[in-house]
Amino acid sequence: MRISAVRTADLLLPKRLSEQLNPWLLRLDQLFDGSNQHAVAQRVSLIAFSVRIFSAMIALISQVIFARWMGQFEYGIFVLVWVTVVILGNLSCLGFQTTVIRFVPEYLERGQLNHLRGILFTSKIFAVGLTTLVALIGAAGVYFFRDRLESYYVAPFIAGFICLPMIALGDTLDGTARSRSWALVALTPTYIVRPILTLIVMSIGHVTGFAPTAMTAIISAIIATYATSLFQFLVVRHRFKAVVEPGPRTIEFGHWFAVSLPIFLVEGFFFLLTNADVLMVGRFLDPEKVATYFATVKLLALVHFVYFSVKAGAAQRYSELMQSHNQAELGQFARDTARWTFWPSLAMAMLLLVAGKPLLYLFGAQFTDGYPLLFIMVIGVVARASVGPAESLLNMAGRQNICATVYAVTLVVNICLSMLLIPIYGLTGAACATAFSMVFEAATLSLTVYYRLGITMFVFAGRSEAKPAKEEI
């Protein structure tokens, strides 16, 4: 029997007070029972936000322990290698991890089960196969050009490439689970199980006498990544047996690839944009500076998680509303997601500015040099939050090309500013380049959504109906 907040209030509260609270309690009931699709999206976003917050706590604890054990130099090497590997693993999916979110609801709605089986099979095989090839080429490239790299990067990078296939598989399974609004199945393995396992394996190595080096940390991450992704694969496959029975597959790889490629450009440029600052710092500064900058960015992830959580809950709903051709409801839902993103992000940003210095001190006294950077970069994070997951709306609406262009231009702006400012101003220059790029990205995405879809996707937008969308050129 389900507990209802409305019925509980009727029983326990005075009638007048119960009637006043009724609209809010009704929304709470809808949020938890998923009685409409809007509530389902909110619930998924809430679950995703909870998972990401818990994940942030785990990541903060584990990274603090790693930094304390390894010291700035070795920790900086590990950070640069791991960020690079995660970027390559994500990019090597070529957008299929998001294409699944778009097509699974469509094929279920139309009863095209053969196509559904086909895209579920193809997305995983393609991701693992391509990333295996990328890993081999990458490891060979590092070995071949080892004389041109700093010697302390060679072995960690070669080892790190072993992770690529399982990182790609995990990203694809994430998208597959999100296509059915299975938020816990999608997010828990990557954001909770994997970092915990990495910390456990690293701790075992530390206790048994292995030196706390970057190589030890990378090997720990490899073991944790393989265990997590394979377990998630078994769970997702079991859950989908209740959705579609085994049977023949219809594979339309050309069609899916044509849709995935622009999404890949969008996701790829966004992912590069999110991590380019760390890579650029690694390009111009020593591992100690990389470690300090990464610790600061890790704290900012607490604010970023609001955006990613809303995106996790909204993508499927965007797709469904596009299929129903309900422009007014789509516009209202888009504006709602901007509000869901902005206000929690703003609150968390303020808390972070207050608690930032003590949190950085946990990594080590020298890491507090990154505290002033928070005040610069938080401007960009809040600006991005003000337009919600606008790029996800453009993807689900078939406007991948223009969205990819926006991110490409933003990435170029970020790289150019980084190359100009980092050599002169160091970490402050990196922070300024990142903050300006985020503001530019938010403004451009909001304008693109308005002119392409007729929707004002901004936190302070009113509730006016959307104007007709323009056709994609």
C-alpha positions as CSV (number, residue, x, y, z in Angstrom):
1,M,0.0,0.0,0.0
2,R,1.4,3.4,-1.0
3,I,1.6,6.2,1.5
4,S,0.0,9.4,0.3
5,A,1.0,12.8,1.6
6,V,-2.4,14.2,0.7
7,R,-4.3,11.5,2.7
8,T,-1.9,11.7,5.6
9,A,-2.4,15.5,5.8
10,D,-6.2,15.0,5.7
11,L,-6.0,12.7,8.6
12,L,-3.5,14.5,10.8
13,L,-3.9,18.3,10.0
14,P,-6.8,20.7,10.5
15,K,-9.0,20.8,7.5
16,R,-8.2,24.4,6.5
17,L,-4.4,23.9,6.7
18,S,-4.7,20.6,4.8
19,E,-6.6,22.3,2.0
20,Q,-3.9,25.0,1.8
21,L,-1.1,22.5,1.6
22,N,-3.0,20.2,-0.8
23,P,-1.5,21.5,-4.1
24,W,2.0,21.1,-2.8
25,L,1.3,17.7,-1.3
26,L,-0.3,16.5,-4.5
27,R,2.8,17.4,-6.4
28,L,4.9,15.5,-3.8
29,D,2.7,12.4,-4.4
30,Q,3.1,12.7,-8.1
31,L,6.8,13.1,-7.8
32,F,7.1,9.8,-5.9
33,D,4.5,7.7,-7.7
34,G,5.3,8.9,-11.2
35,S,1.6,9.4,-12.0
36,N,2.5,11.6,-15.0
37,Q,5.5,12.0,-17.3
38,H,6.4,15.4,-15.9
39,A,6.6,13.9,-12.4
40,V,8.7,11.0,-13.7
41,A,11.2,13.4,-15.2
42,Q,11.3,15.3,-11.8
43,R,11.8,12.0,-9.9
44,V,14.6,10.9,-12.2
45,S,16.3,14.2,-11.8
46,L,15.9,14.0,-8.0
47,I,17.4,10.5,-8.0
48,A,20.2,11.6,-10.3
49,F,20.9,14.6,-8.1
50,S,21.0,12.5,-5.0
51,V,23.3,9.9,-6.6
52,R,25.7,12.7,-7.9
53,I,25.8,14.4,-4.5
54,F,26.6,11.1,-2.8
55,S,29.1,10.4,-5.6
56,A,30.7,13.9,-5.0
57,M,31.2,13.0,-1.3
58,I,32.8,9.7,-2.3
59,A,35.0,11.3,-4.9
60,L,36.0,14.1,-2.5
61,I,37.0,11.6,0.1
62,S,38.8,9.3,-2.3
63,Q,40.7,12.2,-4.0
64,V,41.7,13.7,-0.7
65,I,43.1,10.3,0.3
66,F,44.9,9.9,-3.0
67,A,46.4,13.4,-2.8
68,R,47.6,12.8,0.8
69,W,49.1,9.4,-0.1
70,M,50.6,10.3,-3.4
71,G,51.7,13.9,-3.0
72,Q,51.1,16.7,-5.5
73,F,53.5,15.4,-8.2
74,E,52.2,11.8,-8.5
75,Y,48.6,12.9,-7.9
76,G,49.0,15.4,-10.8
77,I,50.2,12.7,-13.1
78,F,47.3,10.4,-12.2
79,V,44.8,13.2,-12.7
80,L,46.1,14.2,-16.2
81,V,46.2,10.5,-17.3
82,W,42.8,9.6,-15.9
83,V,41.0,12.7,-17.3
84,T,42.5,12.0,-20.8
85,V,41.4,8.4,-20.7
86,V,37.9,9.2,-19.6
87,I,37.6,11.8,-22.4
88,L,38.8,9.3,-25.0
89,G,36.5,6.6,-23.7
90,N,33.5,8.9,-23.9
91,L,34.3,10.2,-27.3
92,S,34.9,6.8,-28.7
93,C,31.2,5.9,-28.4
94,L,30.7,8.4,-31.2
95,G,27.4,9.6,-29.8
96,F,25.7,6.1,-29.6
97,Q,25.3,6.5,-25.8
98,T,22.9,9.4,-26.4
99,T,21.3,8.1,-29.6
100,V,20.0,5.1,-27.6
101,I,18.1,7.6,-25.4
102,R,16.4,9.1,-28.5
103,F,15.5,5.8,-30.3
104,V,14.5,3.4,-27.5
105,P,11.3,5.4,-26.5
106,E,10.5,5.9,-30.2
107,Y,10.8,2.1,-31.0
108,L,8.8,1.2,-28.0
109,E,6.0,3.7,-28.8
110,R,5.8,2.3,-32.4
111,G,6.1,-1.3,-31.4
112,Q,9.2,-1.7,-33.5
113,L,10.8,-4.4,-31.3
114,N,13.2,-5.7,-34.0
115,H,14.7,-2.2,-34.3
116,L,14.9,-1.9,-30.5
117,R,16.9,-5.2,-30.3
118,G,19.1,-4.0,-33.1
119,I,20.1,-0.6,-31.5
120,L,20.6,-2.2,-28.1
121,F,23.0,-4.8,-29.6
122,T,24.7,-2.4,-32.0
123,S,25.4,0.4,-29.5
124,K,27.3,-1.9,-27.2
125,I,29.3,-3.8,-29.8
126,F,30.2,-0.7,-31.7
127,A,31.4,1.1,-28.5
128,V,33.5,-1.7,-27.2
129,G,35.0,-2.6,-30.7
130,L,35.9,1.0,-31.6
131,T,37.4,1.8,-28.2
132,T,39.5,-1.3,-28.3
133,L,41.0,-0.1,-31.6
134,V,41.5,3.4,-30.2
135,A,43.2,1.9,-27.1
136,L,45.7,-0.1,-29.2
137,I,46.5,2.9,-31.5
138,G,46.8,5.2,-28.4
139,A,49.2,2.9,-26.6
140,A,51.3,2.4,-29.7
141,G,51.4,6.1,-30.3
142,V,52.6,6.8,-26.7
143,Y,55.3,4.2,-27.0
144,F,56.4,5.3,-30.4
145,F,56.7,9.0,-29.3
146,R,57.9,8.3,-25.8
147,D,61.1,10.3,-26.4
148,R,59.0,13.4,-26.9
149,L,57.0,13.0,-23.7
150,E,58.0,13.5,-20.1
151,S,59.2,10.1,-19.0
152,Y,56.9,10.0,-16.0
153,Y,53.8,10.1,-18.2
154,V,54.7,7.2,-20.6
155,A,53.9,4.1,-18.5
156,P,50.8,5.6,-16.8
157,F,49.3,6.6,-20.2
158,I,50.0,3.2,-21.8
159,A,48.4,1.4,-18.8
160,G,45.4,3.9,-18.8
161,F,44.4,2.9,-22.3
162,I,43.5,-0.5,-21.0
163,C,40.4,1.2,-19.4
164,L,39.0,2.6,-22.7
165,P,36.7,-0.3,-23.7
166,M,35.0,-0.5,-20.3
167,I,34.6,3.2,-20.0
168,A,32.8,3.2,-23.3
169,L,30.7,0.3,-22.4
170,G,29.7,2.0,-19.1
171,D,28.7,5.2,-20.9
172,T,26.6,3.2,-23.4
173,L,24.9,1.3,-20.6
174,D,24.3,4.6,-18.8
175,G,22.4,5.8,-21.9
176,T,20.5,2.5,-22.3
177,A,19.3,2.6,-18.7
178,R,18.4,6.3,-19.0
179,S,16.2,5.6,-22.0
180,R,13.9,3.7,-19.6
181,S,14.3,6.2,-16.8
182,W,16.2,3.7,-14.7
183,A,18.2,6.4,-12.9
184,L,19.8,4.2,-10.3
185,V,20.9,1.5,-12.8
186,A,22.3,4.2,-15.1
187,L,24.2,6.3,-12.6
188,T,25.1,4.2,-9.5
189,P,27.8,2.0,-11.2
190,T,29.8,4.9,-12.7
191,Y,29.4,7.5,-10.0
192,I,29.3,5.4,-6.8
193,V,30.4,1.8,-7.3
194,R,33.5,2.6,-9.5
195,P,35.1,5.2,-7.2
196,I,34.4,3.1,-4.1
197,L,36.1,0.1,-5.7
198,T,39.0,2.2,-6.9
199,L,39.5,3.4,-3.4
200,I,39.2,-0.1,-1.9
201,V,41.8,-1.5,-4.4
202,M,44.1,1.4,-3.9
203,S,43.8,1.0,-0.1
204,I,44.6,-2.7,-0.4
205,G,47.7,-1.9,-2.5
206,H,48.8,0.7,0.0
207,V,48.4,-1.6,3.0
208,T,50.2,-4.4,1.3
209,G,53.2,-2.3,0.6
210,F,52.8,-1.0,-3.0
211,A,54.2,2.5,-3.5
212,P,51.4,5.2,-3.7
213,T,52.3,6.2,-7.2
214,A,50.3,7.3,-10.2
215,M,50.8,3.8,-11.7
216,T,49.3,2.2,-8.6
217,A,46.3,4.5,-8.7
218,I,45.7,3.8,-12.4
219,I,45.9,0.0,-12.0
220,S,43.4,0.4,-9.2
221,A,41.1,2.4,-11.5
222,I,41.5,-0.3,-14.2
223,I,40.4,-3.1,-11.9
224,A,37.4,-1.1,-10.6
225,T,36.3,0.0,-14.1
226,Y,36.2,-3.5,-15.5
227,A,34.4,-4.9,-12.5
228,T,31.8,-2.1,-12.5
229,S,31.1,-2.1,-16.2
230,L,30.7,-5.9,-16.5
231,F,28.3,-5.9,-13.5
232,Q,26.3,-3.0,-15.0
233,F,26.1,-4.9,-18.3
234,L,24.5,-7.9,-16.5
235,V,22.0,-5.8,-14.7
236,V,20.9,-3.8,-17.7
237,R,20.5,-7.0,-19.8
238,H,18.4,-8.6,-17.1
239,R,16.2,-5.5,-16.8
240,F,15.6,-5.3,-20.6
241,K,14.4,-8.9,-20.7
242,A,11.2,-7.6,-19.1
243,V,10.9,-4.9,-21.8
244,V,11.6,-6.9,-24.9
245,E,12.0,-10.6,-25.4
246,P,14.9,-12.0,-27.3
247,G,14.3,-12.2,-31.0
248,P,15.4,-11.0,-34.5
249,R,17.2,-7.7,-34.8
250,T,16.8,-5.1,-37.5
251,I,20.1,-3.1,-37.7
252,E,20.0,0.2,-39.5
253,F,23.5,1.2,-38.7
254,G,23.7,3.9,-41.4
255,H,20.6,5.7,-40.1
256,W,21.8,5.5,-36.5
257,F,25.3,6.6,-37.4
258,A,23.9,9.5,-39.3
259,V,22.0,10.6,-36.2
260,S,24.9,9.7,-33.8
261,L,27.6,11.7,-35.6
262,P,26.1,15.2,-35.0
263,I,25.3,14.0,-31.4
264,F,28.9,12.8,-31.1
265,L,30.1,16.3,-32.1
266,V,27.8,17.9,-29.6
267,E,28.7,15.5,-26.8
268,G,32.3,15.4,-27.8
269,F,32.7,19.2,-27.9
270,F,30.9,19.5,-24.6
271,F,33.0,16.8,-22.9
272,L,36.2,18.4,-24.3
273,L,34.9,21.8,-23.2
274,T,34.2,20.4,-19.7
275,N,37.7,19.0,-19.4
276,A,39.8,21.1,-21.7
277,D,41.0,23.3,-19.0
278,V,42.6,20.5,-17.1
279,L,44.3,19.3,-20.3
280,M,45.5,22.8,-21.1
281,V,46.9,23.3,-17.6
282,G,48.7,20.0,-18.1
283,R,50.1,21.2,-21.4
284,F,51.6,24.4,-19.9
285,L,52.2,23.8,-16.2
286,D,53.8,21.1,-14.1
287,P,52.0,18.2,-12.4
288,E,51.8,20.1,-9.0
289,K,49.7,22.9,-10.7
290,V,47.6,20.3,-12.4
291,A,46.9,18.7,-9.0
292,T,45.8,22.0,-7.5
293,Y,43.6,23.0,-10.4
294,F,42.0,19.6,-10.6
295,A,41.2,19.7,-6.8
296,T,39.5,23.0,-7.3
297,V,37.5,21.7,-10.3
298,K,36.5,18.7,-8.3
299,L,34.8,21.0,-5.8
300,L,33.0,22.8,-8.5
301,A,31.6,19.4,-9.6
302,L,29.3,19.7,-6.6
303,V,27.5,22.5,-8.5
304,H,27.8,20.9,-11.9
305,F,26.0,17.8,-10.6
306,V,22.7,19.7,-10.5
307,Y,22.9,20.3,-14.3
308,F,23.8,16.7,-15.0
309,S,21.0,15.4,-12.8
310,V,18.3,17.5,-14.5
311,K,19.7,16.5,-17.9
312,A,19.5,12.8,-16.8
313,G,15.8,13.2,-16.0
314,A,14.8,15.5,-18.9
315,A,16.3,13.9,-22.0
316,Q,13.8,11.1,-22.3
317,R,10.9,13.5,-21.7
318,Y,12.2,15.9,-24.3
319,S,12.1,13.0,-26.8
320,E,8.6,12.0,-25.9
321,L,7.2,15.6,-26.2
322,M,8.9,16.0,-29.6
323,Q,7.2,12.8,-30.7
324,S,3.8,14.1,-29.5
325,H,4.3,17.5,-31.3
326,N,3.0,19.4,-28.3
327,Q,5.0,22.6,-28.7
328,A,3.3,24.4,-25.8
329,E,4.0,21.6,-23.3
330,L,7.5,21.2,-24.6
331,G,8.2,24.9,-24.1
332,Q,6.9,24.9,-20.6
333,F,8.8,21.8,-19.6
334,A,12.0,23.2,-21.1
335,R,11.6,26.4,-19.0
336,D,10.8,24.2,-15.9
337,T,14.1,22.3,-16.4
338,A,16.0,25.6,-16.5
339,R,14.5,26.6,-13.1
340,W,15.2,23.1,-11.7
341,T,18.8,23.6,-12.7
342,F,19.5,27.2,-11.8
343,W,18.2,27.6,-8.2
344,P,19.8,24.6,-6.7
345,S,23.0,25.4,-8.6
346,L,23.0,29.0,-7.2
347,A,22.5,27.7,-3.6
348,M,25.2,25.2,-3.9
349,A,27.6,27.7,-5.5
350,M,27.1,30.1,-2.5
351,L,27.8,27.3,0.0
352,L,30.9,26.2,-2.0
353,L,32.4,29.7,-1.8
354,V,32.0,29.7,2.0
355,A,33.4,26.2,2.5
356,G,35.8,26.0,-0.4
357,K,39.1,26.8,1.5
358,P,38.6,24.3,4.3
359,L,37.7,21.7,1.7
360,L,40.8,22.4,-0.4
361,Y,42.9,22.2,2.8
362,L,41.8,18.6,3.1
363,F,43.9,17.8,0.0
364,G,46.9,19.4,1.6
365,A,47.9,22.9,2.7
366,Q,49.4,23.7,-0.8
367,F,46.1,23.0,-2.5
368,T,44.5,26.1,-0.9
369,D,46.2,28.1,-3.7
370,G,43.2,27.1,-5.7
371,Y,40.6,28.9,-3.5
372,P,40.6,32.2,-5.4
373,L,39.9,30.3,-8.6
374,L,36.5,29.3,-7.2
375,F,35.2,32.8,-7.2
376,I,36.1,33.1,-10.9
377,M,34.8,29.8,-12.2
378,V,31.6,29.8,-10.2
379,I,30.4,32.7,-12.4
380,G,30.5,30.4,-15.5
381,V,28.9,27.5,-13.7
382,V,25.9,29.5,-12.6
383,A,25.6,31.1,-16.1
384,R,25.5,27.6,-17.6
385,A,22.8,26.5,-15.1
386,S,20.6,29.5,-16.0
387,V,19.7,27.9,-19.3
388,G,19.3,24.3,-18.1
389,P,20.2,21.3,-20.3
390,A,19.6,23.3,-23.5
391,E,21.9,21.2,-25.6
392,S,19.9,18.0,-24.6
393,L,16.7,19.7,-25.9
394,L,18.4,20.5,-29.2
395,N,19.7,17.0,-29.6
396,M,16.3,15.4,-28.9
397,A,14.7,17.9,-31.3
398,G,17.0,16.8,-34.2
399,R,19.0,20.1,-34.1
400,Q,22.3,18.3,-33.5
401,N,24.2,20.1,-36.2
402,I,23.7,23.6,-34.9
403,C,24.3,22.4,-31.4
404,A,27.6,20.9,-32.4
405,T,28.5,24.2,-34.1
406,V,27.9,26.1,-30.8
407,Y,30.1,23.7,-28.9
408,A,32.8,23.8,-31.5
409,V,33.0,27.5,-31.4
410,T,32.9,27.6,-27.6
411,L,35.7,25.0,-27.5
412,V,37.8,27.1,-29.8
413,V,37.2,30.1,-27.7
414,N,38.2,28.2,-24.6
415,I,41.4,26.8,-26.1
416,C,42.5,30.2,-27.6
417,L,41.9,32.0,-24.3
418,S,43.8,29.2,-22.4
419,M,46.8,29.4,-24.7
420,L,46.8,33.2,-24.3
421,L,46.2,33.5,-20.5
422,I,47.7,30.4,-18.9
423,P,51.4,31.1,-19.9
424,I,51.0,34.6,-18.5
425,Y,48.7,34.3,-15.5
426,G,49.0,30.6,-14.7
427,L,46.0,29.0,-12.9
428,T,44.1,32.3,-12.7
429,G,44.3,32.5,-16.5
430,A,42.9,29.0,-16.8
431,A,40.0,29.9,-14.5
432,C,39.2,33.1,-16.5
433,A,39.3,31.3,-19.8
434,T,36.9,28.6,-18.4
435,A,34.5,31.1,-16.9
436,F,34.2,33.2,-20.0
437,S,33.7,30.1,-22.2
438,M,30.8,28.9,-20.0
439,V,29.1,32.3,-20.1
440,F,29.5,32.4,-23.9
441,E,28.2,28.8,-24.2
442,A,25.1,29.6,-22.1
443,A,24.2,32.7,-24.0
444,T,24.7,31.0,-27.4
445,L,22.7,27.9,-26.5
446,S,19.8,30.0,-25.1
447,L,19.7,32.1,-28.3
448,T,19.9,28.9,-30.5
449,V,17.0,27.3,-28.7
450,Y,14.9,30.4,-29.1
451,Y,15.6,30.9,-32.8
452,R,15.5,27.2,-33.8
453,L,12.7,25.9,-31.5
454,G,10.8,29.1,-30.6
455,I,11.4,28.4,-26.9
456,T,12.8,30.9,-24.4
457,M,14.9,28.5,-22.3
458,F,16.1,30.8,-19.5
459,V,15.5,30.7,-15.8
460,F,13.8,34.1,-15.7
461,A,11.6,33.4,-18.8
462,G,7.9,33.8,-18.3
463,R,5.2,31.3,-19.0
464,S,4.3,32.6,-22.5
465,E,3.6,30.1,-25.1
466,A,6.3,29.1,-27.5
467,K,6.4,30.4,-31.0
468,P,6.5,28.0,-33.9
469,A,9.9,26.3,-34.4
470,K,12.0,26.9,-37.5
471,E,12.9,24.1,-39.7
472,E,16.4,22.8,-39.5
473,I,18.5,24.0,-42.5
